[in-house]
Amino acid sequence: METHELTPGEMSLRSGVAVSALHFYEREGLIVSRRTSGNQRRYRRETLRRVAFIRMSQRLGIPLARIRDALATLPDDRVPTSKDWARLSAGWRQDLDDRILHLERLRDNLAGCIGCGCLSLRSCQLANPEDVLADRGPGAANL
């Protein structure tokens, strides 16, 4: 059975990802390629799905290390199924829900935080808990 492989340029066109990003993903262990006798990269077609998963995960704010760990659980001997992809994304649902809740709280308090200018108020969602100089008032205290 002949398998169609993609050159980096073809993979870039089909995935919408720059060739340099594909090389970066490969260096980071997110995708793999094989080398031809002329030392040119070739990607299996299944890599398109992995690249799409990487891009979607990055848009959701998932760190590359977690994406790499998730992709490492996929089978190498077959094309991942929709169940495989669902299993991977289910593990991130709670993280995303927590992040959404945090962002909603931040949005609701944003005007007050910007208005205070110091980010040292006790009620500020962005307050630095290690801010020992907050008692001296807003602004730069060590100048």
A tleap script that builds the chain and sets N, CA, C and O, in Angstrom:
source leaprc.protein.ff14SB
mol = sequence {
  NMET GLU THR HIE GLU LEU THR PRO GLY GLU
  MET SER LEU ARG SER GLY VAL ALA VAL SER
  ALA LEU HIE PHE TYR GLU ARG GLU GLY LEU
  ILE VAL SER ARG ARG THR SER GLY ASN GLN
  ARG ARG TYR ARG ARG GLU THR LEU ARG ARG
  VAL ALA PHE ILE ARG MET SER GLN ARG LEU
  GLY ILE PRO LEU ALA ARG ILE ARG ASP ALA
  LEU ALA THR LEU PRO ASP ASP ARG VAL PRO
  THR SER LYS ASP TRP ALA ARG LEU SER ALA
  GLY TRP ARG GLN ASP LEU ASP ASP ARG ILE
  LEU HIE LEU GLU ARG LEU ARG ASP ASN LEU
  ALA GLY CYS ILE GLY CYS GLY CYS LEU SER
  LEU ARG SER CYS GLN LEU ALA ASN PRO GLU
  ASP VAL LEU ALA ASP ARG GLY PRO GLY ALA
  ALA ASN CLEU
}
set mol.1.N position { 0.841 -1.177 0.000 }
set mol.1.CA position { 0.000 0.000 0.000 }
set mol.1.C position { 0.890 1.246 0.000 }
set mol.1.O position { 1.765 1.393 0.854 }
set mol.2.N position { 0.667 2.115 -0.938 }
set mol.2.CA position { 1.463 3.330 -1.053 }
set mol.2.C position { 0.889 4.402 -0.129 }
set mol.2.O position { -0.323 4.616 -0.094 }
set mol.3.N position { 1.750 5.061 0.605 }
set mol.3.CA position { 1.296 6.148 1.465 }
set mol.3.C position { 1.770 7.458 0.867 }
set mol.3.O position { 2.926 7.593 0.466 }
set mol.4.N position { 0.871 8.409 0.812 }
set mol.4.CA position { 1.226 9.714 0.283 }
set mol.4.C position { 1.829 10.543 1.404 }
set mol.4.O position { 1.239 10.688 2.475 }
set mol.5.N position { 2.993 11.078 1.146 }
set mol.5.CA position { 3.658 11.933 2.113 }
set mol.5.C position { 3.675 13.359 1.586 }
set mol.5.O position { 3.603 13.601 0.381 }
set mol.6.N position { 3.770 14.284 2.509 }
set mol.6.CA position { 3.754 15.701 2.162 }
set mol.6.C position { 5.121 16.321 2.400 }
set mol.6.O position { 5.800 16.014 3.380 }
set mol.7.N position { 5.509 17.196 1.490 }
set mol.7.CA position { 6.716 17.991 1.700 }
set mol.7.C position { 6.385 19.069 2.727 }
set mol.7.O position { 5.208 19.317 2.992 }
set mol.8.N position { 7.381 19.709 3.304 }
set mol.8.CA position { 7.086 20.806 4.223 }
set mol.8.C position { 6.231 21.903 3.578 }
set mol.8.O position { 5.344 22.455 4.229 }
set mol.9.N position { 6.491 22.221 2.302 }
set mol.9.CA position { 5.686 23.234 1.619 }
set mol.9.C position { 4.235 22.815 1.475 }
set mol.9.O position { 3.326 23.618 1.686 }
set mol.10.N position { 4.015 21.548 1.112 }
set mol.10.CA position { 2.647 21.040 0.991 }
set mol.10.C position { 1.954 21.022 2.351 }
set mol.10.O position { 0.784 21.386 2.464 }
set mol.11.N position { 2.676 20.599 3.370 }
set mol.11.CA position { 2.111 20.574 4.721 }
set mol.11.C position { 1.755 21.984 5.168 }
set mol.11.O position { 0.717 22.200 5.793 }
set mol.12.N position { 2.611 22.934 4.849 }
set mol.12.CA position { 2.361 24.323 5.198 }
set mol.12.C position { 1.101 24.845 4.511 }
set mol.12.O position { 0.257 25.474 5.149 }
set mol.13.N position { 0.977 24.583 3.216 }
set mol.13.CA position { -0.200 25.038 2.470 }
set mol.13.C position { -1.479 24.420 3.006 }
set mol.13.O position { -2.484 25.112 3.168 }
set mol.14.N position { -1.452 23.139 3.278 }
set mol.14.CA position { -2.657 22.437 3.711 }
set mol.14.C position { -3.028 22.739 5.152 }
set mol.14.O position { -4.209 22.724 5.500 }
set mol.15.N position { -2.044 23.011 5.994 }
set mol.15.CA position { -2.326 23.235 7.415 }
set mol.15.C position { -2.461 24.708 7.776 }
set mol.15.O position { -3.031 25.046 8.812 }
set mol.16.N position { -1.935 25.588 6.919 }
set mol.16.CA position { -1.953 27.011 7.248 }
set mol.16.C position { -0.869 27.407 8.239 }
set mol.16.O position { -0.917 28.496 8.812 }
set mol.17.N position { 0.100 26.537 8.441 }
set mol.17.CA position { 1.191 26.780 9.383 }
set mol.17.C position { 2.470 26.997 8.585 }
set mol.17.O position { 2.743 26.268 7.631 }
set mol.18.N position { 3.241 27.985 8.969 }
set mol.18.CA position { 4.501 28.270 8.280 }
set mol.18.C position { 5.453 27.081 8.383 }
set mol.18.O position { 5.423 26.329 9.357 }
set mol.19.N position { 6.289 26.925 7.374 }
set mol.19.CA position { 7.282 25.845 7.381 }
set mol.19.C position { 8.168 25.959 8.618 }
set mol.19.O position { 8.519 24.947 9.225 }
set mol.20.N position { 8.529 27.172 8.993 }
set mol.20.CA position { 9.371 27.350 10.185 }
set mol.20.C position { 8.655 26.847 11.440 }
set mol.20.O position { 9.295 26.306 12.342 }
set mol.21.N position { 7.341 27.021 11.504 }
set mol.21.CA position { 6.576 26.509 12.649 }
set mol.21.C position { 6.560 24.983 12.648 }
set mol.21.O position { 6.646 24.358 13.705 }
set mol.22.N position { 6.451 24.383 11.461 }
set mol.22.CA position { 6.504 22.922 11.371 }
set mol.22.C position { 7.844 22.407 11.879 }
set mol.22.O position { 7.901 21.417 12.607 }
set mol.23.N position { 8.913 23.078 11.495 }
set mol.23.CA position { 10.242 22.680 11.969 }
set mol.23.C position { 10.338 22.838 13.490 }
set mol.23.O position { 10.922 21.997 14.174 }
set mol.24.N position { 9.757 23.922 14.009 }
set mol.24.CA position { 9.735 24.134 15.459 }
set mol.24.C position { 8.959 23.016 16.151 }
set mol.24.O position { 9.428 22.456 17.142 }
set mol.25.N position { 7.775 22.690 15.634 }
set mol.25.CA position { 6.978 21.600 16.221 }
set mol.25.C position { 7.776 20.301 16.231 }
set mol.25.O position { 7.700 19.520 17.179 }
set mol.26.N position { 8.531 20.084 15.178 }
set mol.26.CA position { 9.335 18.865 15.094 }
set mol.26.C position { 10.454 18.881 16.138 }
set mol.26.O position { 10.691 17.877 16.811 }
set mol.27.N position { 11.138 20.015 16.272 }
set mol.27.CA position { 12.200 20.128 17.291 }
set mol.27.C position { 11.645 19.916 18.696 }
set mol.27.O position { 12.321 19.364 19.564 }
set mol.28.N position { 10.403 20.362 18.909 }
set mol.28.CA position { 9.769 20.247 20.224 }
set mol.28.C position { 9.153 18.870 20.470 }
set mol.28.O position { 8.616 18.614 21.548 }
set mol.29.N position { 9.228 17.989 19.481 }
set mol.29.CA position { 8.701 16.640 19.647 }
set mol.29.C position { 7.198 16.525 19.496 }
set mol.29.O position { 6.600 15.552 19.954 }
set mol.30.N position { 6.578 17.516 18.854 }
set mol.30.CA position { 5.126 17.498 18.665 }
set mol.30.C position { 4.721 16.728 17.416 }
set mol.30.O position { 3.660 16.105 17.384 }
set mol.31.N position { 5.558 16.771 16.395 }
set mol.31.CA position { 5.322 16.028 15.157 }
set mol.31.C position { 6.635 15.378 14.738 }
set mol.31.O position { 7.705 15.726 15.236 }
set mol.32.N position { 6.532 14.432 13.819 }
set mol.32.CA position { 7.738 13.768 13.310 }
set mol.32.C position { 7.707 13.765 11.787 }
set mol.32.O position { 6.648 13.859 11.166 }
set mol.33.N position { 8.876 13.656 11.213 }
set mol.33.CA position { 8.999 13.507 9.767 }
set mol.33.C position { 10.057 12.447 9.516 }
set mol.33.O position { 10.805 12.065 10.416 }
set mol.34.N position { 10.103 11.989 8.300 }
set mol.34.CA position { 11.208 11.113 7.913 }
set mol.34.C position { 12.040 11.892 6.906 }
set mol.34.O position { 11.578 12.888 6.349 }
set mol.35.N position { 13.246 11.446 6.676 }
set mol.35.CA position { 14.139 12.101 5.716 }
set mol.35.C position { 14.287 11.222 4.486 }
set mol.35.O position { 14.408 10.001 4.583 }
set mol.36.N position { 14.274 11.866 3.333 }
set mol.36.CA position { 14.511 11.151 2.082 }
set mol.36.C position { 16.007 10.901 1.935 }
set mol.36.O position { 16.803 11.344 2.763 }
set mol.37.N position { 16.377 10.197 0.889 }
set mol.37.CA position { 17.805 9.958 0.642 }
set mol.37.C position { 18.537 11.269 0.376 }
set mol.37.O position { 19.751 11.352 0.562 }
set mol.38.N position { 17.806 12.291 -0.056 }
set mol.38.CA position { 18.387 13.614 -0.264 }
set mol.38.C position { 18.273 14.499 0.967 }
set mol.38.O position { 18.499 15.707 0.884 }
set mol.39.N position { 17.921 13.905 2.123 }
set mol.39.CA position { 17.808 14.594 3.407 }
set mol.39.C position { 16.679 15.626 3.439 }
set mol.39.O position { 16.759 16.610 4.175 }
set mol.40.N position { 15.642 15.407 2.654 }
set mol.40.CA position { 14.476 16.290 2.675 }
set mol.40.C position { 13.415 15.698 3.596 }
set mol.40.O position { 13.236 14.482 3.658 }
set mol.41.N position { 12.718 16.576 4.306 }
set mol.41.CA position { 11.666 16.117 5.208 }
set mol.41.C position { 10.446 15.657 4.422 }
set mol.41.O position { 10.121 16.198 3.365 }
set mol.42.N position { 9.776 14.639 4.970 }
set mol.42.CA position { 8.491 14.182 4.453 }
set mol.42.C position { 7.600 13.881 5.654 }
set mol.42.O position { 8.004 13.206 6.601 }
set mol.43.N position { 6.377 14.402 5.585 }
set mol.43.CA position { 5.409 14.202 6.658 }
set mol.43.C position { 4.312 13.250 6.204 }
set mol.43.O position { 3.858 13.316 5.061 }
set mol.44.N position { 3.887 12.367 7.097 }
set mol.44.CA position { 2.739 11.525 6.807 }
set mol.44.C position { 1.486 12.390 6.814 }
set mol.44.O position { 1.432 13.403 7.512 }
set mol.45.N position { 0.488 11.999 6.048 }
set mol.45.CA position { -0.751 12.783 5.966 }
set mol.45.C position { -1.419 12.947 7.327 }
set mol.45.O position { -2.056 13.968 7.586 }
set mol.46.N position { -1.277 11.947 8.197 }
set mol.46.CA position { -1.888 12.032 9.528 }
set mol.46.C position { -1.348 13.208 10.335 }
set mol.46.O position { -1.982 13.665 11.286 }
set mol.47.N position { -0.180 13.689 9.948 }
set mol.47.CA position { 0.422 14.816 10.655 }
set mol.47.C position { -0.443 16.062 10.537 }
set mol.47.O position { -0.395 16.933 11.406 }
set mol.48.N position { -1.235 16.156 9.467 }
set mol.48.CA position { -2.153 17.293 9.327 }
set mol.48.C position { -3.087 17.388 10.530 }
set mol.48.O position { -3.345 18.482 11.032 }
set mol.49.N position { -3.589 16.258 10.989 }
set mol.49.CA position { -4.494 16.264 12.142 }
set mol.49.C position { -3.762 16.684 13.405 }
set mol.49.O position { -4.303 17.415 14.234 }
set mol.50.N position { -2.542 16.222 13.544 }
set mol.50.CA position { -1.761 16.620 14.721 }
set mol.50.C position { -1.498 18.128 14.714 }
set mol.50.O position { -1.598 18.786 15.749 }
set mol.51.N position { -1.164 18.662 13.551 }
set mol.51.CA position { -0.907 20.105 13.457 }
set mol.51.C position { -2.185 20.881 13.772 }
set mol.51.O position { -2.134 21.891 14.475 }
set mol.52.N position { -3.322 20.425 13.266 }
set mol.52.CA position { -4.594 21.089 13.574 }
set mol.52.C position { -4.864 21.041 15.076 }
set mol.52.O position { -5.321 22.027 15.655 }
set mol.53.N position { -4.588 19.915 15.703 }
set mol.53.CA position { -4.777 19.774 17.145 }
set mol.53.C position { -3.845 20.716 17.908 }
set mol.53.O position { -4.256 21.340 18.886 }
set mol.54.N position { -2.605 20.816 17.464 }
set mol.54.CA position { -1.638 21.716 18.107 }
set mol.54.C position { -2.130 23.153 18.017 }
set mol.54.O position { -2.131 23.877 19.013 }
set mol.55.N position { -2.547 23.566 16.831 }
set mol.55.CA position { -3.006 24.954 16.644 }
set mol.55.C position { -4.225 25.250 17.499 }
set mol.55.O position { -4.293 26.300 18.139 }
set mol.56.N position { -5.193 24.336 17.518 }
set mol.56.CA position { -6.388 24.539 18.321 }
set mol.56.C position { -6.021 24.612 19.800 }
set mol.56.O position { -6.535 25.464 20.525 }
set mol.57.N position { -5.148 23.737 20.243 }
set mol.57.CA position { -4.740 23.710 21.645 }
set mol.57.C position { -4.017 24.996 22.032 }
set mol.57.O position { -4.231 25.529 23.120 }
set mol.58.N position { -3.164 25.491 21.143 }
set mol.58.CA position { -2.460 26.745 21.421 }
set mol.58.C position { -3.443 27.904 21.525 }
set mol.58.O position { -3.287 28.775 22.380 }
set mol.59.N position { -4.453 27.920 20.661 }
set mol.59.CA position { -5.457 28.979 20.729 }
set mol.59.C position { -6.196 28.959 22.062 }
set mol.59.O position { -6.639 29.998 22.550 }
set mol.60.N position { -6.326 27.780 22.642 }
set mol.60.CA position { -6.988 27.649 23.939 }
set mol.60.C position { -6.058 27.978 25.098 }
set mol.60.O position { -6.482 27.999 26.254 }
set mol.61.N position { -4.793 28.233 24.792 }
set mol.61.CA position { -3.838 28.588 25.831 }
set mol.61.C position { -3.176 27.401 26.510 }
set mol.61.O position { -2.596 27.543 27.586 }
set mol.62.N position { -3.259 26.233 25.889 }
set mol.62.CA position { -2.635 25.038 26.459 }
set mol.62.C position { -1.125 25.121 26.207 }
set mol.62.O position { -0.709 25.335 25.068 }
set mol.63.N position { -0.304 24.958 27.238 }
set mol.63.CA position { 1.149 25.016 27.048 }
set mol.63.C position { 1.655 23.882 26.148 }
set mol.63.O position { 1.088 22.790 26.133 }
set mol.64.N position { 2.717 24.154 25.411 }
set mol.64.CA position { 3.281 23.155 24.497 }
set mol.64.C position { 3.669 21.859 25.206 }
set mol.64.O position { 3.534 20.778 24.633 }
set mol.65.N position { 4.142 21.957 26.426 }
set mol.65.CA position { 4.529 20.741 27.153 }
set mol.65.C position { 3.323 19.828 27.354 }
set mol.65.O position { 3.441 18.609 27.225 }
set mol.66.N position { 2.170 20.404 27.667 }
set mol.66.CA position { 0.958 19.587 27.849 }
set mol.66.C position { 0.468 19.046 26.517 }
set mol.66.O position { -0.038 17.926 26.447 }
set mol.67.N position { 0.615 19.833 25.464 }
set mol.67.CA position { 0.227 19.354 24.132 }
set mol.67.C position { 1.112 18.170 23.754 }
set mol.67.O position { 0.619 17.159 23.252 }
set mol.68.N position { 2.414 18.293 23.992 }
set mol.68.CA position { 3.356 17.210 23.682 }
set mol.68.C position { 2.991 15.946 24.456 }
set mol.68.O position { 2.976 14.851 23.893 }
set mol.69.N position { 2.696 16.100 25.751 }
set mol.69.CA position { 2.326 14.941 26.565 }
set mol.69.C position { 1.061 14.276 26.038 }
set mol.69.O position { 0.964 13.049 26.006 }
set mol.70.N position { 0.099 15.085 25.627 }
set mol.70.CA position { -1.153 14.533 25.098 }
set mol.70.C position { -0.907 13.795 23.791 }
set mol.70.O position { -1.405 12.686 23.597 }
set mol.71.N position { -0.145 14.405 22.899 }
set mol.71.CA position { 0.128 13.767 21.609 }
set mol.71.C position { 0.923 12.473 21.769 }
set mol.71.O position { 0.808 11.565 20.946 }
set mol.72.N position { 1.718 12.392 22.813 }
set mol.72.CA position { 2.514 11.183 23.049 }
set mol.72.C position { 1.638 9.977 23.368 }
set mol.72.O position { 2.095 8.839 23.258 }
set mol.73.N position { 0.389 10.208 23.762 }
set mol.73.CA position { -0.510 9.094 24.082 }
set mol.73.C position { -1.231 8.559 22.853 }
set mol.73.O position { -1.921 7.542 22.934 }
set mol.74.N position { -1.080 9.229 21.721 }
set mol.74.CA position { -1.748 8.765 20.502 }
set mol.74.C position { -1.011 7.570 19.914 }
set mol.74.O position { 0.204 7.448 20.070 }
set mol.75.N position { -1.738 6.694 19.241 }
set mol.75.CA position { -1.095 5.516 18.641 }
set mol.75.C position { -0.224 5.892 17.450 }
set mol.75.O position { -0.545 6.810 16.695 }
set mol.76.N position { 0.875 5.176 17.293 }
set mol.76.CA position { 1.756 5.385 16.142 }
set mol.76.C position { 1.405 4.456 14.989 }
set mol.76.O position { 1.780 4.708 13.844 }
set mol.77.N position { 0.682 3.378 15.293 }
set mol.77.CA position { 0.431 2.349 14.291 }
set mol.77.C position { -0.859 2.545 13.497 }
set mol.77.O position { -1.184 1.741 12.623 }
set mol.78.N position { -1.592 3.614 13.802 }
set mol.78.CA position { -2.836 3.872 13.074 }
set mol.78.C position { -3.181 5.354 13.157 }
set mol.78.O position { -2.623 6.097 13.964 }
set mol.79.N position { -4.105 5.761 12.309 }
set mol.79.CA position { -4.589 7.143 12.338 }
set mol.79.C position { -5.448 7.316 13.589 }
set mol.79.O position { -6.319 6.484 13.844 }
set mol.80.N position { -5.231 8.368 14.373 }
set mol.80.CA position { -6.063 8.576 15.557 }
set mol.80.C position { -7.537 8.728 15.170 }
set mol.80.O position { -7.872 9.339 14.155 }
set mol.81.N position { -8.390 8.166 15.993 }
set mol.81.CA position { -9.829 8.224 15.749 }
set mol.81.C position { -10.435 9.421 16.469 }
set mol.81.O position { -9.763 10.102 17.244 }
set mol.82.N position { -11.708 9.665 16.204 }
set mol.82.CA position { -12.403 10.752 16.904 }
set mol.82.C position { -12.445 10.466 18.406 }
set mol.82.O position { -12.428 11.397 19.211 }
set mol.83.N position { -12.499 9.195 18.791 }
set mol.83.CA position { -12.462 8.852 20.224 }
set mol.83.C position { -11.116 9.224 20.843 }
set mol.83.O position { -11.060 9.694 21.979 }
set mol.84.N position { -10.038 9.012 20.098 }
set mol.84.CA position { -8.715 9.413 20.593 }
set mol.84.C position { -8.666 10.913 20.838 }
set mol.84.O position { -8.192 11.367 21.879 }
set mol.85.N position { -9.156 11.675 19.875 }
set mol.85.CA position { -9.137 13.137 20.003 }
set mol.85.C position { -10.048 13.587 21.137 }
set mol.85.O position { -9.697 14.504 21.880 }
set mol.86.N position { -11.212 12.959 21.283 }
set mol.86.CA position { -12.138 13.321 22.361 }
set mol.86.C position { -11.502 13.053 23.726 }
set mol.86.O position { -11.661 13.846 24.655 }
set mol.87.N position { -10.793 11.950 23.843 }
set mol.87.CA position { -10.120 11.615 25.098 }
set mol.87.C position { -9.087 12.683 25.457 }
set mol.87.O position { -8.985 13.093 26.613 }
set mol.88.N position { -8.331 13.123 24.469 }
set mol.88.CA position { -7.317 14.151 24.724 }
set mol.88.C position { -7.945 15.456 25.182 }
set mol.88.O position { -7.500 16.054 26.162 }
set mol.89.N position { -8.967 15.894 24.483 }
set mol.89.CA position { -9.564 17.189 24.803 }
set mol.89.C position { -10.378 17.155 26.090 }
set mol.89.O position { -10.521 18.186 26.747 }
set mol.90.N position { -10.915 15.999 26.466 }
set mol.90.CA position { -11.702 15.904 27.698 }
set mol.90.C position { -10.856 16.226 28.923 }
set mol.90.O position { -11.363 16.777 29.900 }
set mol.91.N position { -9.596 15.892 28.879 }
set mol.91.CA position { -8.717 16.172 30.006 }
set mol.91.C position { -8.505 17.653 30.253 }
set mol.91.O position { -8.088 18.046 31.343 }
set mol.92.N position { -8.781 18.466 29.272 }
set mol.92.CA position { -8.563 19.908 29.407 }
set mol.92.C position { -9.834 20.677 29.717 }
set mol.92.O position { -9.775 21.884 29.952 }
set mol.93.N position { -10.968 20.022 29.723 }
set mol.93.CA position { -12.246 20.713 29.915 }
set mol.93.C position { -12.277 21.501 31.224 }
set mol.93.O position { -12.645 22.676 31.226 }
set mol.94.N position { -11.897 20.871 32.336 }
set mol.94.CA position { -11.943 21.560 33.623 }
set mol.94.C position { -10.967 22.732 33.651 }
set mol.94.O position { -11.296 23.797 34.174 }
set mol.95.N position { -9.783 22.549 33.101 }
set mol.95.CA position { -8.823 23.654 33.035 }
set mol.95.C position { -9.406 24.837 32.275 }
set mol.95.O position { -9.268 25.984 32.700 }
set mol.96.N position { -10.055 24.557 31.156 }
set mol.96.CA position { -10.651 25.628 30.357 }
set mol.96.C position { -11.801 26.290 31.098 }
set mol.96.O position { -11.935 27.513 31.065 }
set mol.97.N position { -12.634 25.496 31.769 }
set mol.97.CA position { -13.731 26.069 32.551 }
set mol.97.C position { -13.192 26.985 33.643 }
set mol.97.O position { -13.736 28.066 33.867 }
set mol.98.N position { -12.125 26.563 34.328 }
set mol.98.CA position { -11.511 27.390 35.370 }
set mol.98.C position { -10.946 28.678 34.784 }
set mol.98.O position { -11.097 29.753 35.365 }
set mol.99.N position { -10.298 28.562 33.636 }
set mol.99.CA position { -9.725 29.743 32.992 }
set mol.99.C position { -10.814 30.715 32.553 }
set mol.99.O position { -10.666 31.927 32.702 }
set mol.100.N position { -11.903 30.185 32.015 }
set mol.100.CA position { -13.027 31.029 31.596 }
set mol.100.C position { -13.598 31.769 32.796 }
set mol.100.O position { -13.853 32.970 32.713 }
set mol.101.N position { -13.802 31.071 33.912 }
set mol.101.CA position { -14.318 31.709 35.122 }
set mol.101.C position { -13.383 32.822 35.583 }
set mol.101.O position { -13.834 33.912 35.933 }
set mol.102.N position { -12.084 32.547 35.583 }
set mol.102.CA position { -11.101 33.562 35.983 }
set mol.102.C position { -11.154 34.776 35.049 }
set mol.102.O position { -11.120 35.915 35.515 }
set mol.103.N position { -11.235 34.540 33.748 }
set mol.103.CA position { -11.290 35.642 32.786 }
set mol.103.C position { -12.574 36.445 32.926 }
set mol.103.O position { -12.559 37.664 32.759 }
set mol.104.N position { -13.684 35.782 33.229 }
set mol.104.CA position { -14.941 36.510 33.440 }
set mol.104.C position { -14.835 37.408 34.664 }
set mol.104.O position { -15.287 38.553 34.632 }
set mol.105.N position { -14.247 36.906 35.736 }
set mol.105.CA position { -14.053 37.733 36.941 }
set mol.105.C position { -13.129 38.903 36.641 }
set mol.105.O position { -13.377 40.030 37.070 }
set mol.106.N position { -12.076 38.630 35.911 }
set mol.106.CA position { -11.141 39.683 35.533 }
set mol.106.C position { -11.843 40.748 34.709 }
set mol.106.O position { -11.681 41.942 34.963 }
set mol.107.N position { -12.625 40.322 33.720 }
set mol.107.CA position { -13.366 41.261 32.880 }
set mol.107.C position { -14.295 42.125 33.727 }
set mol.107.O position { -14.374 43.337 33.523 }
set mol.108.N position { -14.995 41.509 34.672 }
set mol.108.CA position { -15.951 42.241 35.495 }
set mol.108.C position { -15.278 43.256 36.406 }
set mol.108.O position { -15.910 44.237 36.797 }
set mol.109.N position { -14.015 43.047 36.753 }
set mol.109.CA position { -13.294 43.956 37.646 }
set mol.109.C position { -12.249 44.803 36.933 }
set mol.109.O position { -11.517 45.557 37.574 }
set mol.110.N position { -12.176 44.685 35.618 }
set mol.110.CA position { -11.107 45.333 34.866 }
set mol.110.C position { -11.118 46.849 34.998 }
set mol.110.O position { -10.062 47.456 35.171 }
set mol.111.N position { -12.283 47.470 34.920 }
set mol.111.CA position { -12.346 48.933 34.998 }
set mol.111.C position { -11.789 49.428 36.325 }
set mol.111.O position { -11.066 50.423 36.358 }
set mol.112.N position { -12.114 48.751 37.412 }
set mol.112.CA position { -11.599 49.148 38.716 }
set mol.112.C position { -10.100 48.969 38.816 }
set mol.112.O position { -9.413 49.802 39.406 }
set mol.113.N position { -9.586 47.897 38.249 }
set mol.113.CA position { -8.143 47.649 38.301 }
set mol.113.C position { -7.377 48.685 37.490 }
set mol.113.O position { -6.344 49.187 37.931 }
set mol.114.N position { -7.883 48.999 36.314 }
set mol.114.CA position { -7.216 50.009 35.492 }
set mol.114.C position { -7.302 51.367 36.174 }
set mol.114.O position { -6.348 52.144 36.142 }
set mol.115.N position { -8.446 51.653 36.794 }
set mol.115.CA position { -8.645 52.926 37.468 }
set mol.115.C position { -7.737 53.114 38.662 }
set mol.115.O position { -7.310 54.236 38.937 }
set mol.116.N position { -7.427 52.042 39.384 }
set mol.116.CA position { -6.609 52.184 40.588 }
set mol.116.C position { -5.167 52.504 40.229 }
set mol.116.O position { -4.507 53.253 40.950 }
set mol.117.N position { -4.673 51.962 39.146 }
set mol.117.CA position { -3.339 52.294 38.673 }
set mol.117.C position { -2.194 51.648 39.415 }
set mol.117.O position { -1.063 51.670 38.931 }
set mol.118.N position { -2.451 51.073 40.576 }
set mol.118.CA position { -1.334 50.527 41.353 }
set mol.118.C position { -1.359 49.012 41.474 }
set mol.118.O position { -0.339 48.400 41.789 }
set mol.119.N position { -2.480 48.417 41.233 }
set mol.119.CA position { -2.650 46.967 41.354 }
set mol.119.C position { -2.306 46.465 42.757 }
set mol.119.O position { -1.900 45.315 42.920 }
set mol.120.N position { -2.468 47.327 43.775 }
set mol.120.CA position { -2.161 46.928 45.145 }
set mol.120.C position { -3.392 46.882 46.041 }
set mol.120.O position { -3.267 46.561 47.223 }
set mol.121.N position { -4.557 47.187 45.528 }
set mol.121.CA position { -5.760 47.167 46.348 }
set mol.121.C position { -6.085 45.746 46.776 }
set mol.121.O position { -5.881 44.798 46.018 }
set mol.122.N position { -6.587 45.605 47.983 }
set mol.122.CA position { -6.930 44.272 48.490 }
set mol.122.C position { -8.017 43.609 47.654 }
set mol.122.O position { -8.039 42.383 47.546 }
set mol.123.N position { -8.912 44.381 47.063 }
set mol.123.CA position { -10.020 43.807 46.295 }
set mol.123.C position { -9.662 43.551 44.836 }
set mol.123.O position { -10.468 42.988 44.096 }
set mol.124.N position { -8.480 43.951 44.415 }
set mol.124.CA position { -8.087 43.809 43.014 }
set mol.124.C position { -7.787 42.353 42.679 }
set mol.124.O position { -7.017 41.698 43.382 }
set mol.125.N position { -8.396 41.843 41.604 }
set mol.125.CA position { -8.167 40.466 41.170 }
set mol.125.C position { -6.746 40.257 40.657 }
set mol.125.O position { -6.266 39.125 40.602 }
set mol.126.N position { -6.080 41.331 40.286 }
set mol.126.CA position { -4.729 41.216 39.750 }
set mol.126.C position { -3.649 41.488 40.788 }
set mol.126.O position { -2.461 41.504 40.464 }
set mol.127.N position { -4.061 41.702 42.044 }
set mol.127.CA position { -3.104 42.094 43.080 }
set mol.127.C position { -1.994 41.068 43.233 }
set mol.127.O position { -2.214 39.863 43.119 }
set mol.128.N position { -0.815 41.567 43.491 }
set mol.128.CA position { 0.337 40.713 43.750 }
set mol.128.C position { 0.303 40.335 45.230 }
set mol.128.O position { 0.461 41.214 46.077 }
set mol.129.N position { 0.103 39.064 45.572 }
set mol.129.CA position { 0.010 38.685 46.982 }
set mol.129.C position { 1.313 38.905 47.750 }
set mol.129.O position { 1.297 38.944 48.980 }
set mol.130.N position { 2.418 39.046 47.063 }
set mol.130.CA position { 3.707 39.285 47.713 }
set mol.130.C position { 4.030 40.779 47.821 }
set mol.130.O position { 5.154 41.142 48.168 }
set mol.131.N position { 3.068 41.635 47.531 }
set mol.131.CA position { 3.294 43.081 47.503 }
set mol.131.C position { 3.365 43.632 48.926 }
set mol.131.O position { 2.351 44.052 49.484 }
set mol.132.N position { 4.558 43.629 49.507 }
set mol.132.CA position { 4.739 44.106 50.876 }
set mol.132.C position { 4.805 45.628 50.946 }
set mol.132.O position { 4.727 46.197 52.035 }
set mol.133.N position { 4.946 46.291 49.809 }
set mol.133.CA position { 5.031 47.753 49.797 }
set mol.133.C position { 3.672 48.413 49.578 }
set mol.133.O position { 3.596 49.637 49.478 }
set mol.134.N position { 2.616 47.639 49.504 }
set mol.134.CA position { 1.291 48.201 49.244 }
set mol.134.C position { 0.878 49.185 50.327 }
set mol.134.O position { 0.147 50.136 50.049 }
set mol.135.N position { 1.333 48.973 51.554 }
set mol.135.CA position { 0.953 49.860 52.651 }
set mol.135.C position { 1.508 51.267 52.473 }
set mol.135.O position { 0.996 52.199 53.092 }
set mol.136.N position { 2.527 51.451 51.657 }
set mol.136.CA position { 3.114 52.775 51.418 }
set mol.136.C position { 2.299 53.587 50.424 }
set mol.136.O position { 2.573 54.768 50.210 }
set mol.137.N position { 1.298 52.958 49.816 }
set mol.137.CA position { 0.440 53.665 48.874 }
set mol.137.C position { 0.733 53.279 47.444 }
set mol.137.O position { 1.635 52.487 47.172 }
set mol.138.N position { -0.046 53.853 46.517 }
set mol.138.CA position { 0.124 53.512 45.105 }
set mol.138.C position { 1.395 54.121 44.524 }
set mol.138.O position { 1.943 55.087 45.056 }
set mol.139.N position { 1.840 53.543 43.440 }
set mol.139.CA position { 2.985 54.084 42.722 }
set mol.139.C position { 4.290 53.446 43.147 }
set mol.139.O position { 4.324 52.522 43.959 }
set mol.140.N position { 5.353 53.962 42.580 }
set mol.140.CA position { 6.687 53.423 42.853 }
set mol.140.C position { 7.127 53.841 44.246 }
set mol.140.O position { 7.160 55.032 44.556 }
set mol.141.N position { 7.466 52.874 45.087 }
set mol.141.CA position { 7.833 53.168 46.470 }
set mol.141.C position { 9.339 53.179 46.697 }
set mol.141.O position { 9.798 53.662 47.732 }
set mol.142.N position { 10.101 52.667 45.773 }
set mol.142.CA position { 11.545 52.550 45.984 }
set mol.142.C position { 12.357 53.520 45.146 }
set mol.142.O position { 13.558 53.310 44.972 }
set mol.143.N position { 11.759 54.553 44.629 }
set mol.143.CA position { 12.533 55.505 43.818 }
set mol.143.C position { 13.210 56.532 44.667 }
set mol.143.O position { 13.901 57.406 44.144 }
savepdb mol mol.pdb
quit
